[in-house]
Amino acid sequence: MYRSNKIVIGAAQFGMHYGIANKLGRVTSDEVEKILNYAYKKGINGIDTAAAYGNSEKIIGNYLKKYDDQKWLITTKVSGSIDKLYNQFCKSIDSLSLKPNAILAHSATEYLEPAFWNELKKIKDKFEIENLGVSLYTKETINSLLVNNIPRIIQCPLNLIDTKLFRSGFLDKLKEKNIKVHIRSVFLQGMFYLSDKVIENKFKDALPVIKELRSIAKKEELTLAELSLLWVMSLDQVDKVIIGVDNIDQLIAHINTLNKNINPAVFEKALSINYENEEILNPSLWETQS
Protein backbone atom coordinates (compact mmCIF):
# COMPACT_ATOMS: atom_id res chain seq x y z
CA MET A 1 0.00 0.00 0.00
CA TYR A 2 1.34 3.42 -0.96
CA ARG A 3 0.75 6.81 0.64
CA SER A 4 -1.88 8.82 -1.20
CA ASN A 5 -0.30 12.08 0.02
CA LYS A 6 2.56 11.40 -2.37
CA ILE A 7 0.10 12.26 -5.14
CA VAL A 8 -0.20 15.79 -6.54
CA ILE A 9 -3.17 16.74 -8.72
CA GLY A 10 -2.01 17.91 -12.15
CA ALA A 11 -4.29 20.75 -13.22
CA ALA A 12 -3.52 21.19 -16.91
CA GLN A 13 -6.90 19.61 -17.78
CA PHE A 14 -8.65 22.14 -15.55
CA GLY A 15 -7.81 24.93 -17.96
CA MET A 16 -7.45 23.35 -21.39
CA HIS A 17 -7.83 20.20 -23.47
CA TYR A 18 -4.76 18.23 -22.41
CA GLY A 19 -3.54 14.66 -22.86
CA ILE A 20 -3.63 12.40 -25.88
CA ALA A 21 -6.28 10.14 -24.31
CA ASN A 22 -8.48 13.00 -23.12
CA LYS A 23 -11.86 12.67 -24.85
CA LEU A 24 -13.78 15.02 -22.55
CA GLY A 25 -11.89 18.26 -23.11
CA ARG A 26 -11.43 20.79 -20.34
CA VAL A 27 -12.72 19.64 -16.96
CA THR A 28 -15.82 21.53 -15.81
CA SER A 29 -15.77 23.61 -12.62
CA ASP A 30 -18.25 21.24 -10.98
CA GLU A 31 -16.05 18.26 -11.76
CA VAL A 32 -12.96 20.10 -10.49
CA GLU A 33 -14.79 20.64 -7.20
CA LYS A 34 -15.58 16.93 -6.94
CA ILE A 35 -12.00 15.95 -7.81
CA LEU A 36 -10.36 18.30 -5.31
CA ASN A 37 -12.82 17.51 -2.52
CA TYR A 38 -12.24 13.78 -2.93
CA ALA A 39 -8.48 14.26 -3.18
CA TYR A 40 -8.38 16.33 0.01
CA LYS A 41 -10.40 13.75 1.92
CA LYS A 42 -7.84 11.14 0.84
CA GLY A 43 -4.93 13.14 2.21
CA ILE A 44 -3.85 14.73 -1.07
CA ASN A 45 -3.07 18.42 -0.63
CA GLY A 46 -0.88 19.32 -3.61
CA ILE A 47 -1.85 20.89 -6.95
CA ASP A 48 0.45 21.48 -9.90
CA THR A 49 -0.56 24.21 -12.33
CA ALA A 50 0.92 26.91 -14.58
CA ALA A 51 0.14 30.31 -15.99
CA ALA A 52 0.16 28.64 -19.41
CA TYR A 53 -2.63 26.19 -18.52
CA GLY A 54 -5.52 28.31 -19.79
CA ASN A 55 -7.73 29.40 -16.91
CA SER A 56 -6.58 26.55 -14.65
CA GLU A 57 -5.33 28.90 -11.93
CA LYS A 58 -8.61 30.82 -11.92
CA ILE A 59 -10.62 27.60 -11.60
CA ILE A 60 -8.43 26.49 -8.70
CA GLY A 61 -8.70 29.91 -7.08
CA ASN A 62 -12.50 29.82 -7.21
CA TYR A 63 -12.42 26.44 -5.50
CA LEU A 64 -10.02 27.61 -2.80
CA LYS A 65 -12.20 30.63 -2.04
CA LYS A 66 -15.18 28.33 -1.56
CA TYR A 67 -13.24 25.89 0.63
CA ASP A 68 -10.99 28.33 2.48
CA ASP A 69 -10.62 25.95 5.43
CA GLN A 70 -8.57 23.55 3.28
CA LYS A 71 -4.78 23.89 3.24
CA TRP A 72 -3.28 23.22 -0.19
CA LEU A 73 0.31 23.40 -1.43
CA ILE A 74 0.35 24.91 -4.90
CA THR A 75 3.15 24.66 -7.44
CA THR A 76 2.93 26.97 -10.43
CA LYS A 77 5.20 27.36 -13.45
CA VAL A 78 6.17 30.52 -15.31
CA SER A 79 7.74 31.09 -18.70
CA GLY A 80 8.26 33.63 -21.44
CA SER A 81 9.64 37.14 -21.59
CA ILE A 82 11.80 38.04 -18.58
CA ASP A 83 10.32 41.52 -18.25
CA LYS A 84 6.84 40.01 -17.88
CA LEU A 85 7.60 37.32 -15.28
CA TYR A 86 6.79 39.51 -12.29
CA ASN A 87 3.39 40.50 -13.64
CA GLN A 88 2.75 36.91 -14.69
CA PHE A 89 3.40 35.70 -11.16
CA CYS A 90 1.29 38.48 -9.61
CA LYS A 91 -1.56 37.40 -11.87
CA SER A 92 -1.09 33.79 -10.72
CA ILE A 93 -1.39 34.86 -7.09
CA ASP A 94 -4.50 36.86 -7.88
CA SER A 95 -6.07 33.99 -9.80
CA LEU A 96 -5.19 31.37 -7.20
CA SER A 97 -6.27 33.61 -4.30
CA LEU A 98 -3.18 32.54 -2.38
CA LYS A 99 0.59 32.50 -2.60
CA PRO A 100 2.02 29.35 -4.24
CA ASN A 101 4.33 27.15 -2.21
CA ALA A 102 6.68 26.71 -5.17
CA ILE A 103 7.50 28.48 -8.42
CA LEU A 104 9.12 26.60 -11.30
CA ALA A 105 10.63 27.65 -14.59
CA HIS A 106 8.62 25.91 -17.28
CA SER A 107 11.78 24.71 -19.03
CA ALA A 108 15.42 24.02 -18.23
CA THR A 109 16.48 26.32 -21.07
CA GLU A 110 14.81 29.24 -19.30
CA TYR A 111 16.09 28.27 -15.86
CA LEU A 112 19.67 28.08 -17.13
CA GLU A 113 19.45 31.57 -18.60
CA PRO A 114 21.10 33.82 -15.96
CA ALA A 115 18.76 36.77 -16.50
CA PHE A 116 15.68 34.53 -16.26
CA TRP A 117 16.96 32.86 -13.09
CA ASN A 118 17.81 36.18 -11.47
CA GLU A 119 14.29 37.46 -12.10
CA LEU A 120 12.86 34.20 -10.75
CA LYS A 121 15.01 34.54 -7.63
CA LYS A 122 13.83 38.14 -7.12
CA ILE A 123 10.22 36.97 -7.27
CA LYS A 124 10.94 34.14 -4.83
CA ASP A 125 12.59 36.50 -2.33
CA LYS A 126 10.00 39.27 -2.63
CA PHE A 127 7.04 36.96 -2.09
CA GLU A 128 8.91 34.62 0.29
CA ILE A 129 8.18 31.56 -1.83
CA GLU A 130 9.42 28.40 -0.14
CA ASN A 131 10.73 26.50 -3.17
CA LEU A 132 12.28 27.45 -6.49
CA GLY A 133 12.69 24.87 -9.23
CA VAL A 134 12.42 23.78 -12.82
CA SER A 135 10.43 21.47 -15.06
CA LEU A 136 12.45 19.51 -17.62
CA TYR A 137 12.07 16.82 -20.26
CA THR A 138 15.52 15.31 -20.77
CA LYS A 139 18.39 14.19 -18.55
CA GLU A 140 20.91 16.04 -20.72
CA THR A 141 20.20 19.29 -18.86
CA ILE A 142 20.41 17.89 -15.33
CA ASN A 143 24.20 18.10 -15.00
CA SER A 144 24.08 21.78 -15.87
CA LEU A 145 21.37 22.32 -13.26
CA LEU A 146 23.56 20.76 -10.56
CA VAL A 147 26.45 23.15 -11.06
CA ASN A 148 25.01 26.61 -10.39
CA ASN A 149 21.74 27.87 -8.91
CA ILE A 150 20.75 24.36 -7.82
CA PRO A 151 16.93 24.08 -7.84
CA ARG A 152 15.02 22.97 -4.77
CA ILE A 153 12.55 21.04 -6.94
CA ILE A 154 13.02 19.28 -10.25
CA GLN A 155 9.91 18.12 -12.08
CA CYS A 156 10.64 15.43 -14.66
CA PRO A 157 9.00 12.60 -16.62
CA LEU A 158 9.18 8.95 -15.59
CA ASN A 159 7.13 5.89 -16.48
CA LEU A 160 7.66 2.24 -17.36
CA ILE A 161 8.60 2.96 -20.95
CA ASP A 162 10.58 6.14 -20.25
CA THR A 163 12.97 4.92 -17.55
CA LYS A 164 16.18 6.75 -18.51
CA LEU A 165 16.34 8.99 -15.44
CA PHE A 166 16.07 5.91 -13.24
CA ARG A 167 18.51 3.74 -15.19
CA SER A 168 21.13 6.48 -15.44
CA GLY A 169 21.22 7.01 -11.69
CA PHE A 170 20.15 10.63 -12.00
CA LEU A 171 17.34 10.19 -9.47
CA ASP A 172 19.94 9.09 -6.93
CA LYS A 173 22.12 12.05 -7.84
CA LEU A 174 19.23 14.46 -7.30
CA LYS A 175 18.49 13.02 -3.87
CA GLU A 176 22.16 13.30 -2.91
CA LYS A 177 21.80 17.03 -3.59
CA ASN A 178 18.65 17.15 -1.43
CA ILE A 179 16.58 18.12 -4.45
CA LYS A 180 12.89 17.27 -4.30
CA VAL A 181 11.88 15.03 -7.20
CA HIS A 182 8.39 15.55 -8.61
CA ILE A 183 7.47 13.03 -11.31
CA ARG A 184 5.03 13.71 -14.14
CA SER A 185 3.98 11.79 -17.27
CA VAL A 186 3.49 8.55 -15.32
CA PHE A 187 1.13 7.38 -18.08
CA LEU A 188 3.15 9.03 -20.88
CA GLN A 189 0.54 11.77 -21.20
CA GLY A 190 -2.21 9.20 -21.64
CA MET A 191 -0.53 6.95 -24.22
CA PHE A 192 -0.86 3.94 -21.89
CA TYR A 193 -4.65 4.25 -22.17
CA LEU A 194 -4.75 4.13 -25.97
CA SER A 195 -5.74 1.00 -27.87
CA ASP A 196 -3.15 -0.99 -29.79
CA LYS A 197 -4.78 0.20 -33.01
CA VAL A 198 -4.36 3.87 -32.12
CA ILE A 199 -0.80 3.34 -30.92
CA GLU A 200 0.06 1.51 -34.14
CA ASN A 201 -1.31 4.44 -36.11
CA LYS A 202 0.34 7.23 -34.10
CA PHE A 203 3.34 5.64 -32.36
CA LYS A 204 4.04 2.45 -34.31
CA ASP A 205 7.63 2.09 -33.10
CA ALA A 206 6.45 1.83 -29.48
CA LEU A 207 3.77 -0.81 -30.03
CA PRO A 208 5.92 -3.94 -29.45
CA VAL A 209 7.22 -2.54 -26.17
CA ILE A 210 3.74 -1.46 -25.06
CA LYS A 211 2.38 -4.93 -25.84
CA GLU A 212 5.15 -6.61 -23.86
CA LEU A 213 4.64 -4.37 -20.85
CA ARG A 214 0.87 -4.88 -21.02
CA SER A 215 1.43 -8.63 -21.00
CA ILE A 216 3.54 -8.35 -17.84
CA ALA A 217 0.91 -6.17 -16.19
CA LYS A 218 -1.95 -8.47 -17.21
CA LYS A 219 -0.35 -11.44 -15.44
CA GLU A 220 -0.65 -9.40 -12.24
CA GLU A 221 -4.26 -8.45 -13.08
CA LEU A 222 -3.16 -4.87 -13.68
CA THR A 223 -3.24 -2.48 -16.59
CA LEU A 224 -0.01 -0.95 -17.88
CA ALA A 225 -1.08 2.40 -16.40
CA GLU A 226 -1.58 0.79 -12.98
CA LEU A 227 1.77 -0.99 -13.14
CA SER A 228 3.54 2.21 -14.12
CA LEU A 229 1.90 4.18 -11.30
CA LEU A 230 2.77 1.54 -8.71
CA TRP A 231 6.39 1.42 -9.86
CA VAL A 232 6.92 5.18 -9.72
CA MET A 233 5.14 5.38 -6.35
CA SER A 234 7.45 2.66 -4.99
CA LEU A 235 10.63 4.65 -5.63
CA ASP A 236 12.19 6.16 -2.52
CA GLN A 237 13.90 8.82 -4.65
CA VAL A 238 10.52 10.23 -5.68
CA ASP A 239 8.89 12.81 -3.40
CA LYS A 240 5.73 13.54 -5.38
CA VAL A 241 3.87 12.02 -8.32
CA ILE A 242 1.79 14.40 -10.43
CA ILE A 243 -1.37 12.86 -11.88
CA GLY A 244 -3.78 14.65 -14.17
CA VAL A 245 -7.38 13.45 -14.17
CA ASP A 246 -10.34 14.28 -16.39
CA ASN A 247 -13.00 13.28 -13.87
CA ILE A 248 -13.43 12.05 -10.31
CA ASP A 249 -13.81 8.41 -11.39
CA GLN A 250 -10.26 8.43 -12.72
CA LEU A 251 -8.95 9.76 -9.40
CA ILE A 252 -10.89 7.14 -7.46
CA ALA A 253 -9.41 4.45 -9.72
CA HIS A 254 -5.87 5.75 -9.10
CA ILE A 255 -6.39 5.81 -5.33
CA ASN A 256 -7.73 2.25 -5.47
CA THR A 257 -4.66 1.21 -7.45
CA LEU A 258 -2.45 2.35 -4.58
CA ASN A 259 -4.07 -0.28 -2.36
CA LYS A 260 -3.02 -3.15 -4.61
CA ASN A 261 -0.19 -5.42 -3.54
CA ILE A 262 2.49 -6.34 -6.03
CA ASN A 263 5.70 -8.35 -5.94
CA PRO A 264 8.65 -6.00 -6.61
CA ALA A 265 10.05 -8.69 -8.90
CA VAL A 266 7.38 -7.66 -11.41
CA PHE A 267 8.93 -4.21 -11.60
CA GLU A 268 12.30 -5.79 -12.33
CA LYS A 269 10.77 -7.81 -15.15
CA ALA A 270 9.23 -4.69 -16.65
CA LEU A 271 12.51 -2.81 -16.30
CA SER A 272 14.30 -5.52 -18.29
CA ILE A 273 12.70 -3.89 -21.33
CA ASN A 274 14.70 -0.88 -22.47
CA TYR A 275 13.26 1.65 -24.93
CA GLU A 276 15.03 4.84 -25.98
CA ASN A 277 13.23 6.42 -28.95
CA GLU A 278 13.12 10.08 -27.85
CA GLU A 279 10.57 10.97 -30.55
CA ILE A 280 8.10 8.75 -28.72
CA LEU A 281 9.23 9.38 -25.14
CA ASN A 282 9.17 13.17 -25.38
CA PRO A 283 5.59 14.42 -25.90
CA SER A 284 6.89 17.84 -26.96
CA LEU A 285 8.13 16.12 -30.12
CA TRP A 286 4.75 14.61 -30.99
CA GLU A 287 3.15 16.15 -34.03
CA THR A 288 -0.31 16.20 -32.54
CA GLN A 289 -2.32 15.05 -29.55
CA SER A 290 -5.66 15.04 -31.33
Long-range contacts (C-beta under 8 A, 24 or more apart in sequence): 1-258, 1-259, 1-261, 2-230, 2-233, 2-234, 2-258, 3-43, 3-258, 4-42, 4-43, 4-44, 4-255, 4-258, 5-43, 5-44, 5-45, 6-233, 6-238, 6-239, 6-240, 6-241, 7-39, 7-44, 7-46, 7-240, 7-241, 7-243, 7-254, 7-255, 8-44, 8-46, 8-47, 8-48, 8-75, 8-182, 8-240, 8-241, 8-242, 8-243, 9-35, 9-36, 9-39, 9-44, 9-46, 9-47, 9-48, 9-242, 9-243, 9-244, 9-245, 9-251, 10-48, 10-184, 10-242, 10-243, 10-244, 10-245, 11-47, 11-48, 11-49, 11-53, 11-56, 11-59, 11-60, 11-244, 12-49, 12-50, 12-53, 12-56, 12-244, 13-244, 13-245, 13-246, 14-49, 14-53, 14-54, 14-56, 14-59, 14-60, 15-49, 15-53, 15-54, 15-55, 15-56, 15-57, 15-58, 15-59, 16-53, 16-54, 16-56, 18-53, 18-244, 18-289, 19-189, 19-190, 19-244, 19-246, 19-289, 20-189, 20-190, 20-191, 20-194, 20-202, 20-283, 20-286, 20-289, 21-187, 21-190, 21-191, 21-193, 21-194, 22-190, 22-246, 23-246, 24-246, 24-247, 26-54, 27-245, 27-246, 27-247, 29-59, 29-62, 29-63, 31-247, 31-248, 32-59, 32-60, 32-63, 33-63, 33-66, 34-247, 34-248, 35-245, 35-247, 35-248, 35-251, 36-60, 36-63, 36-67, 37-67, 38-248, 38-251, 38-252, 39-251, 40-67, 40-70, 40-72, 42-255, 45-70, 45-71, 45-72, 45-73, 46-72, 46-73, 46-74, 46-75, 46-240, 47-72, 47-73, 47-74, 47-75, 48-75, 48-155, 48-182, 48-184, 48-242, 49-74, 49-75, 49-76, 49-77, 49-96, 50-76, 50-77, 50-78, 50-79, 50-106, 51-76, 51-77, 51-78, 51-79, 51-88, 51-89, 51-91, 51-92, 52-77, 52-79, 52-106, 55-95, 57-92, 57-95, 57-96, 58-95, 60-95, 60-96, 61-94, 61-95, 61-96, 61-97, 61-98, 64-96, 64-97, 64-98, 65-97, 72-98, 73-101, 73-102, 74-98, 74-100, 74-101, 74-102, 75-100, 75-101, 75-102, 75-103, 75-104, 75-131, 75-153, 75-155, 75-182, 76-100, 76-102, 76-103, 76-104, 77-103, 77-104, 77-105, 77-106, 77-135, 78-103, 78-104, 78-105, 78-106, 78-120, 79-105, 79-106, 79-107, 79-110, 82-113, 82-115, 82-116, 82-119, 85-116, 85-119, 85-120, 85-123, 86-119, 86-122, 86-123, 89-123, 89-127, 93-127, 99-127, 99-128, 99-129, 100-129, 101-129, 101-130, 101-131, 102-129, 102-130, 102-131, 102-132, 102-133, 102-152, 102-153, 103-129, 103-131, 103-132, 103-133, 104-132, 104-133, 104-134, 104-135, 104-151, 104-153, 104-155, 105-133, 105-134, 105-135, 106-135, 107-134, 107-135, 107-136, 107-137, 108-134, 108-135, 108-136, 108-137, 108-141, 108-144, 108-145, 109-141, 110-134, 111-145, 111-149, 111-151, 112-141, 112-144, 112-145, 117-149, 121-149, 131-180, 133-180, 133-182, 135-184, 137-282, 137-284, 138-278, 138-282, 139-164, 139-165, 139-168, 139-170, 142-170, 142-173, 142-174, 146-173, 146-177, 150-177, 150-179, 151-179, 152-179, 152-180, 153-179, 153-180, 153-181, 153-182, 154-179, 154-180, 154-181, 154-182, 155-182, 155-183, 155-184, 155-242, 156-181, 156-182, 156-183, 156-184, 157-183, 157-184, 157-185, 157-188, 157-281, 158-183, 158-185, 158-186, 158-232, 158-238, 159-185, 159-186, 159-187, 159-188, 159-192, 159-228, 159-232, 160-213, 160-224, 160-227, 160-228, 160-231, 160-270, 160-271, 161-188, 161-206, 161-209, 161-210, 161-213, 161-228, 161-273, 161-275, 161-280, 161-281, 162-188, 162-275, 162-281, 163-271, 163-274, 164-276, 164-281, 166-235, 166-271, 167-271, 167-274, 171-235, 171-237, 171-238, 172-237, 174-237, 175-237, 180-239, 180-240, 181-237, 181-238, 181-239, 181-240, 182-238, 182-239, 182-240, 182-241, 182-242, 183-232, 183-238, 183-240, 183-241, 183-242, 184-242, 185-283, 186-225, 186-228, 186-229, 186-232, 186-241, 186-242, 186-243, 187-225, 187-228, 187-229, 188-281, 188-283, 189-283, 189-289, 192-223, 192-224, 192-225, 192-228, 193-225, 203-280, 205-277, 205-279, 205-280, 206-275, 206-277, 206-280, 209-273, 209-275, 212-273, 213-270, 213-273, 216-266, 216-269, 216-270, 217-270, 219-266, 220-262, 220-263, 220-266, 222-257, 222-260, 222-262, 226-257, 226-260, 227-262, 227-266, 227-270, 229-254, 229-257, 229-258, 230-257, 230-258, 230-260, 230-262, 230-267, 231-267, 231-270, 233-258, 234-264, 234-267
